[in-house]
Amino acid sequence: MTPAQLAEYVTEFIGECQARVMGVGAEQYSEGDQQKFETMPLLGLIQYAREEAQDLAVYAAMTDIRLQRLEEALRERGLS
């Protein structure tokens, strides 16, 4: 993968992030001309952010489990 190809992938990935903000994010967090995070009490925002960080850790663990299983299957087939 060239730097240009990686940059293109990053652009597409960010585009998907933007689509989430405009789609499901807007449905869940938009309050007209501002977002919920802009007016949440700071302690509420901190709690929300901590929960999101915990979710990221869980998704990382789930991904690692699947990668481990894939790695084991590839090794069993003699693929490296």
N, C-alpha and C positions, 0 to 999 in steps of 0.2 A: 504494500500500500504506500503510495507516495504521500508527501505532505499535502498536496492538493486534494487527493482522494479523501484523506482523513479530514481535511477542512470541509469538504463537501458533506461528508457524513455528519460532522458536527452541526453544520448548517441545517441539515434535514432533521437532526435530533432536536435542535432548538425550535424548529418549526413545529414539531409535534408538541413540544412543551407549550408553545404559544397557542396551539389549537386547544389544548386542555384548559388553559387560562380562559380562552374565549368561549369554550363549551361548558363542560361540567363545572369548571371553576367559577364561571360567571353565574351558573345556576345556584351554586352552593354559597358563594362568598360575596357576590356583588350586591351592593346596597345603593344602586343608582350611580351616583358620580363618585363613589368611593368604595373601597373594599373593607370587609369586616375587620381585617387586621389593623386598619388605620384607626379604628375607634375602640377596639377592644381594650379593656383595662390591661395594664402592663402585666400583672400577675396572670391574667387569663391568656395573654399572648405567650408568655413564658411557658405555661403549662401546655398549651397547644403545640408550641415548637418542640418541647421535650417529647411529647407523644409522637410527633412526626419523626423525630430522630430515632425513637425506639422502633417505629415502624420500619425505618430504613435498615436498622440492624437486623430485624426479623427477615426482611426481604433479602438481605445479603446472606444470611444463614440458609434460607431456602434455596437461593441460587447456588450456594456452595454445595449443598446436599445433592442437587441435580448434577452439578459439574463433577462431583466425586463419582456418582453413579455412571456418568458418561465416560469418565476416565477409566473406571474399572472395566466397563464394557469394551472399550477400545483396546485396553491391555489384553483382555481375554481373547480378542480376535487377532492379536499380534500386530496391531496398528500402533504407530507411535507418532 
